[in-house]
């Protein structure tokens, strides 16, 4: 019985360690993504997605977003929705806007990867 408990502790400790490492890697990835955008472009993109800003994302910021890449765009969006209070409840509205912004910017920047 003691071996089972020791094994359980090792499994739980391993899972926690894996979670902490994954969270740190995810944080580092998100930081690298976020520093690739200027604050102005970040604000334009955020506003267009989450506030349905009447001003669309500029071509300049679309090129910046395309350089950032679809994976970074999606992970940053997911991070905002999953960690910021009040954003999760509007995800059914904001996720399609995020896809629209990416697809528009991909077309402007001549990137072939469109989000589905």
N, CA, C and O of each residue as an XYZ file, in Angstrom:
464
protein
N       0.822     -1.195      0.000
C       0.000      0.000      0.000
C       0.865      1.257      0.000
O       0.540      2.238     -0.669
N       1.967      1.230      0.750
C       2.854      2.389      0.799
C       3.471      2.657     -0.565
O       3.686      3.814     -0.927
N       3.760      1.607     -1.327
C       4.313      1.784     -2.666
C       3.320      2.466     -3.586
O       3.700      3.291     -4.417
N       2.059      2.126     -3.441
C       1.027      2.740     -4.254
C       0.935      4.234     -3.941
O       0.824      5.054     -4.853
N       0.980      4.584     -2.663
C       0.914      5.982     -2.285
C       2.141      6.745     -2.788
O       2.014      7.872     -3.265
N       3.320      6.142     -2.686
C       4.536      6.784     -3.185
C       4.445      6.982     -4.693
O       4.815      8.032     -5.218
N       3.953      5.971     -5.372
C       3.786      6.069     -6.815
C       2.810      7.190     -7.165
O       3.057      7.975     -8.081
N       1.712      7.259     -6.437
C       0.714      8.304     -6.680
C       1.315      9.690     -6.495
O       1.045     10.604     -7.275
N       2.127      9.837     -5.462
C       2.772     11.127     -5.210
C       3.711     11.482     -6.356
O       3.744     12.629     -6.802
N       4.464     10.516     -6.827
C       5.391     10.755     -7.944
C       4.625     11.145     -9.202
O       5.031     12.062     -9.917
N       3.522     10.459     -9.478
C       2.713     10.772    -10.657
C       2.145     12.179    -10.559
O       2.223     12.951    -11.515
N       1.583     12.510     -9.426
C       1.014     13.854     -9.232
C       2.105     14.913     -9.337
O       1.908     15.945     -9.979
N       3.242     14.669     -8.715
C       4.349     15.635     -8.778
C       4.825     15.802    -10.216
O       5.126     16.917    -10.641
N       4.894     14.716    -10.961
C       5.316     14.794    -12.367
C       4.314     15.582    -13.195
O       4.695     16.384    -14.048
N       3.039     15.353    -12.942
C       2.008     16.089    -13.675
C       2.061     17.577    -13.363
O       1.922     18.411    -14.258
N       2.261     17.907    -12.100
C       2.363     19.317    -11.714
C       3.584     19.973    -12.352
O       3.503     21.097    -12.846
N       4.700     19.276    -12.341
C       5.907     19.802    -12.963
C       5.685     20.023    -14.457
O       6.075     21.056    -15.000
N       5.062     19.056    -15.116
C       4.778     19.191    -16.552
C       3.870     20.391    -16.803
O       4.069     21.127    -17.769
N       2.874     20.593    -15.941
C       1.971     21.728    -16.076
C       2.714     23.049    -15.910
O       2.495     23.985    -16.678
N       3.588     23.129    -14.914
C       4.358     24.354    -14.669
C       5.281     24.642    -15.849
O       5.375     25.785    -16.295
N       5.959     23.623    -16.356
C       6.856     23.802    -17.505
C       6.054     24.236    -18.732
O       6.470     25.140    -19.456
N       4.912     23.598    -18.967
C       4.071     23.958    -20.115
C       3.562     25.392    -19.979
O       3.536     26.136    -20.959
N       3.160     25.779    -18.777
C       2.680     27.146    -18.552
C       3.793     28.153    -18.795
O       3.557     29.216    -19.370
N       5.015     27.822    -18.357
C       6.140     28.730    -18.572
C       6.486     28.831    -20.054
O       6.763     29.921    -20.553
N       6.472     27.705    -20.758
C       6.733     27.733    -22.199
C       5.671     28.526    -22.928
O       5.982     29.288    -23.844
N       4.404     28.355    -22.527
C       3.312     29.095    -23.138
C       3.472     30.583    -22.877
O       3.278     31.397    -23.780
N       3.828     30.949    -21.638
C       4.042     32.352    -21.293
C       5.168     32.940    -22.142
O       5.039     34.041    -22.678
N       6.270     32.201    -22.262
C       7.394     32.681    -23.075
C       6.981     32.849    -24.529
O       7.343     33.837    -25.168
N       6.227     31.893    -25.055
C       5.745     31.977    -26.427
C       4.873     33.218    -26.613
O       5.038     33.957    -27.583
N       3.951     33.442    -25.685
C       3.063     34.607    -25.773
C       3.853     35.911    -25.672
O       3.541     36.880    -26.364
N       4.861     35.938    -24.827
C       5.691     37.143    -24.719
C       6.416     37.418    -26.026
O       6.467     38.560    -26.484
N       6.977     36.375    -26.629
C       7.663     36.546    -27.915
C       6.691     37.020    -28.988
O       7.041     37.855    -29.822
N       5.497     36.499    -28.968
C       4.484     36.943    -29.939
C       4.131     38.415    -29.725
O       4.096     39.201    -30.671
N       3.873     38.768    -28.484
C       3.381     40.120    -28.205
C       4.410     41.203    -28.500
O       4.037     42.311    -28.888
N       5.702     40.909    -28.326
C       6.698     41.953    -28.582
C       6.930     42.179    -30.073
O       7.609     43.132    -30.456
N       6.374     41.316    -30.909
C       6.513     41.497    -32.348
C       5.545     42.541    -32.896
O       5.692     42.984    -34.035
N       4.565     42.935    -32.101
C       3.594     43.950    -32.523
C       3.869     45.267    -31.810
O       4.175     45.285    -30.618
N       3.759     46.356    -32.538
C       3.873     47.652    -31.872
C       2.625     47.857    -31.018
O       1.580     47.274    -31.306
N       2.720     48.670    -29.983
C       1.533     48.934    -29.157
C       0.365     49.478    -29.975
O      -0.787     49.121    -29.727
N       0.660     50.349    -30.958
C      -0.416     50.911    -31.778
C      -1.137     49.829    -32.575
O      -2.367     49.808    -32.632
N      -0.368     48.932    -33.190
C      -0.987     47.854    -33.970
C      -1.722     46.879    -33.055
O      -2.804     46.402    -33.396
N      -1.148     46.588    -31.918
C      -1.830     45.730    -30.960
C      -3.174     46.308    -30.562
O      -4.167     45.588    -30.457
N      -3.200     47.618    -30.341
C      -4.452     48.289    -29.967
C      -5.460     48.260    -31.110
O      -6.647     48.028    -30.878
N      -5.007     48.491    -32.337
C      -5.910     48.446    -33.505
C      -6.553     47.076    -33.638
O      -7.765     46.960    -33.819
N      -5.734     46.045    -33.547
C      -6.223     44.673    -33.713
C      -7.164     44.314    -32.569
O      -8.242     43.765    -32.798
N      -6.761     44.621    -31.340
C      -7.589     44.345    -30.167
C      -8.940     45.051    -30.296
O      -9.989     44.449    -30.067
N      -8.900     46.328    -30.664
C     -10.139     47.102    -30.771
C     -11.064     46.526    -31.832
O     -12.272     46.432    -31.616
N     -10.517     46.145    -32.961
C     -11.339     45.619    -34.037
C     -11.980     44.289    -33.641
O     -13.108     43.999    -34.041
N     -11.274     43.493    -32.869
C     -11.813     42.189    -32.460
C     -12.765     42.314    -31.276
O     -13.885     41.804    -31.324
N     -12.336     42.980    -30.229
C     -13.088     42.955    -28.979
C     -14.046     44.127    -28.806
O     -15.006     44.023    -28.042
N     -13.815     45.216    -29.481
C     -14.699     46.367    -29.342
C     -15.458     46.669    -30.614
O     -16.219     47.635    -30.662
N     -15.271     45.870    -31.638
C     -15.854     46.089    -32.954
C     -15.706     47.560    -33.346
O     -16.665     48.270    -33.648
N     -14.453     47.956    -33.318
C     -14.073     49.315    -33.648
C     -14.563     49.667    -35.047
O     -14.515     48.833    -35.951
N     -15.027     50.880    -35.226
C     -15.502     51.287    -36.547
C     -14.338     51.473    -37.525
O     -14.536     51.463    -38.740
N     -13.129     51.641    -36.991
C     -11.952     51.810    -37.843
C     -11.296     50.450    -38.048
O     -10.830     49.842    -37.084
N     -11.251     49.960    -39.289
C     -10.632     48.649    -39.521
C      -9.122     48.704    -39.309
O      -8.519     49.777    -39.287
N      -8.539     47.545    -39.156
C      -7.086     47.434    -38.975
C      -6.403     47.981    -40.228
O      -6.765     47.625    -41.350
N      -5.418     48.844    -40.026
C      -4.709     49.464    -41.146
C      -3.871     48.427    -41.896
O      -3.537     47.373    -41.356
N      -3.540     48.742    -43.141
C      -2.689     47.849    -43.934
C      -1.336     47.639    -43.254
O      -0.800     46.531    -43.251
N      -0.790     48.706    -42.681
C       0.489     48.598    -41.971
C       0.399     47.562    -40.858
O       1.275     46.707    -40.731
N      -0.653     47.635    -40.054
C      -0.810     46.695    -38.943
C      -1.167     45.293    -39.444
O      -0.834     44.301    -38.797
N      -1.840     45.210    -40.588
C      -2.106     43.896    -41.183
C      -0.796     43.207    -41.559
O      -0.636     42.005    -41.349
N       0.134     43.973    -42.115
C       1.438     43.391    -42.454
C       2.167     42.931    -41.188
O       2.817     41.886    -41.187
N       2.055     43.710    -40.122
C       2.666     43.311    -38.844
C       2.022     42.041    -38.310
O       2.715     41.145    -37.827
N       0.699     41.960    -38.394
C      -0.006     40.777    -37.919
C       0.375     39.551    -38.755
O       0.559     38.461    -38.213
N       0.490     39.727    -40.052
C       0.873     38.601    -40.919
C       2.278     38.104    -40.581
O       2.530     36.899    -40.591
N       3.198     39.036    -40.280
C       4.550     38.634    -39.875
C       4.511     37.881    -38.540
O       5.313     36.978    -38.302
N       3.585     38.259    -37.694
C       3.406     37.593    -36.402
C       3.020     36.135    -36.620
O       3.546     35.245    -35.952
N       2.115     35.895    -37.539
C       1.689     34.539    -37.869
C       0.372     34.155    -37.228
O      -0.029     34.701    -36.200
N      -0.288     33.203    -37.860
C      -1.604     32.756    -37.408
C      -1.540     32.093    -36.031
O      -2.435     32.295    -35.210
N      -0.509     31.316    -35.772
C      -0.406     30.645    -34.473
C      -0.314     31.665    -33.346
O      -1.014     31.541    -32.341
N       0.537     32.668    -33.502
C       0.643     33.711    -32.464
C      -0.684     34.452    -32.315
O      -1.142     34.696    -31.199
N      -1.290     34.804    -33.427
C      -2.565     35.527    -33.390
C      -3.597     34.722    -32.605
O      -4.264     35.254    -31.717
N      -3.724     33.446    -32.934
C      -4.715     32.604    -32.259
C      -4.386     32.409    -30.784
O      -5.286     32.441    -29.944
N      -3.129     32.211    -30.460
C      -2.747     31.986    -29.055
C      -2.945     33.256    -28.230
O      -3.367     33.180    -27.076
N      -2.645     34.422    -28.805
C      -2.878     35.677    -28.082
C      -4.372     35.878    -27.846
O      -4.784     36.274    -26.756
N      -5.179     35.606    -28.867
C      -6.632     35.715    -28.715
C      -7.110     34.773    -27.608
O      -7.855     35.183    -26.718
N      -6.678     33.509    -27.668
C      -7.091     32.532    -26.660
C      -6.676     32.969    -25.258
O      -7.433     32.799    -24.302
N      -5.488     33.527    -25.138
C      -5.014     33.977    -23.837
C      -5.909     35.089    -23.285
O      -6.254     35.078    -22.103
N      -6.277     36.029    -24.120
C      -7.147     37.117    -23.661
C      -8.494     36.559    -23.225
O      -8.986     36.888    -22.145
N      -9.086     35.721    -24.056
C     -10.406     35.162    -23.754
C     -10.381     34.314    -22.484
O     -11.315     34.362    -21.684
N      -9.326     33.549    -22.304
C      -9.281     32.611    -21.186
C      -8.753     33.189    -19.881
O      -8.934     32.580    -18.826
N      -8.103     34.350    -19.926
C      -7.523     34.880    -18.689
C      -8.093     36.221    -18.247
O      -7.941     36.595    -17.084
N      -8.735     36.942    -19.132
C      -9.241     38.262    -18.780
C     -10.734     38.190    -18.467
O     -11.533     37.715    -19.274
N     -11.082     38.663    -17.299
C     -12.467     38.616    -16.840
C     -13.404     39.325    -17.832
O     -13.126     40.445    -18.260
N     -14.490     38.678    -18.184
C     -15.511     39.288    -19.021
C     -15.393     39.002    -20.507
O     -16.336     39.261    -21.255
N     -14.264     38.475    -20.956
C     -14.075     38.235    -22.385
C     -14.596     36.869    -22.828
O     -14.979     36.704    -23.986
N     -14.615     35.912    -21.942
C     -15.056     34.552    -22.280
C     -16.529     34.541    -22.699
O     -16.911     33.811    -23.614
N     -17.343     35.342    -22.036
C     -18.783     35.334    -22.311
C     -19.110     35.854    -23.716
O     -20.189     35.574    -24.238
N     -18.207     36.593    -24.324
C     -18.443     37.128    -25.677
C     -17.672     36.374    -26.756
O     -17.585     36.832    -27.895
N     -17.117     35.226    -26.403
C     -16.258     34.507    -27.342
C     -16.981     34.112    -28.634
O     -16.366     34.083    -29.700
N     -18.262     33.811    -28.548
C     -18.993     33.435    -29.759
C     -19.106     34.595    -30.740
O     -19.354     34.388    -31.928
N     -18.927     35.800    -30.247
C     -18.942     36.988    -31.111
C     -17.514     37.360    -31.518
O     -17.259     37.683    -32.678
N     -16.593     37.313    -30.568
C     -15.241     37.802    -30.834
C     -14.370     36.820    -31.614
O     -13.501     37.250    -32.372
N     -14.580     35.513    -31.449
C     -13.763     34.558    -32.205
C     -13.975     34.717    -33.714
O     -12.992     34.748    -34.454
N     -15.222     34.819    -34.200
C     -15.389     35.066    -35.638
C     -14.756     36.395    -36.098
O     -14.246     36.489    -37.214
N     -14.793     37.399    -35.241
C     -14.134     38.665    -35.590
C     -12.629     38.470    -35.686
O     -11.983     39.041    -36.565
N     -12.065     37.665    -34.786
C     -10.635     37.385    -34.824
C     -10.267     36.708    -36.143
O      -9.259     37.047    -36.763
N     -11.079     35.766    -36.559
C     -10.853     35.075    -37.836
C     -10.971     36.063    -38.994
O     -10.166     36.032    -39.925
N     -11.967     36.933    -38.935
C     -12.142     37.951    -39.993
C     -10.933     38.874    -40.081
O     -10.440     39.157    -41.173
N     -10.464     39.334    -38.948
C      -9.297     40.231    -38.929
C      -8.087     39.510    -39.522
O      -7.383     40.065    -40.366
N      -7.846     38.272    -39.081
C      -6.708     37.532    -39.627
C      -6.848     37.354    -41.138
O      -5.902     37.613    -41.882
N      -8.017     36.916    -41.593
C      -8.206     36.651    -43.020
C      -8.035     37.917    -43.854
O      -7.432     37.882    -44.926
N      -8.563     39.029    -43.362
C      -8.390     40.299    -44.066
C      -6.915     40.660    -44.141
O      -6.417     41.054    -45.195
N      -6.222     40.525    -43.022
C      -4.809     40.890    -42.977
C      -3.956     39.938    -43.812
O      -2.984     40.358    -44.441
N      -4.318     38.672    -43.817
C      -3.591     37.705    -44.644
C      -3.720     38.080    -46.121
O      -2.753     37.984    -46.876
N      -4.896     38.497    -46.521
C      -5.101     38.919    -47.911
C      -4.315     40.186    -48.223
O      -3.668     40.280    -49.266
N      -4.371     41.148    -47.328
C      -3.635     42.403    -47.519
C      -2.140     42.152    -47.624
O      -1.458     42.744    -48.460
N      -1.639     41.273    -46.769
C      -0.201     41.010    -46.722
C       0.245     39.936    -47.715
O       1.441     39.676    -47.853
N      -0.696     39.323    -48.396
C      -0.346     38.297    -49.369
C       0.081     36.979    -48.745
O       0.872     36.234    -49.325
N      -0.456     36.691    -47.543
C      -0.151     35.442    -46.866
C      -1.213     34.424    -47.298
O      -2.401     34.741    -47.353
N      -0.777     33.215    -47.600
C      -1.720     32.242    -48.136
C      -2.530     31.514    -47.069
O      -3.561     30.925    -47.392
N      -2.102     31.535    -45.823
C      -2.793     30.779    -44.764
C      -3.990     31.549    -44.236
O      -3.839     32.499    -43.468
N      -5.184     31.133    -44.653
C      -6.401     31.728    -44.124
C      -6.928     30.871    -43.000
O      -6.837     29.644    -43.043
N      -7.481     31.522    -41.989
C      -8.062     30.802    -40.854
C      -9.423     30.271    -41.253
O     -10.144     30.876    -42.048
N      -9.749     29.152    -40.696
C     -11.073     28.547    -41.005
C     -12.096     28.974    -39.991
O     -13.257     28.574    -40.080
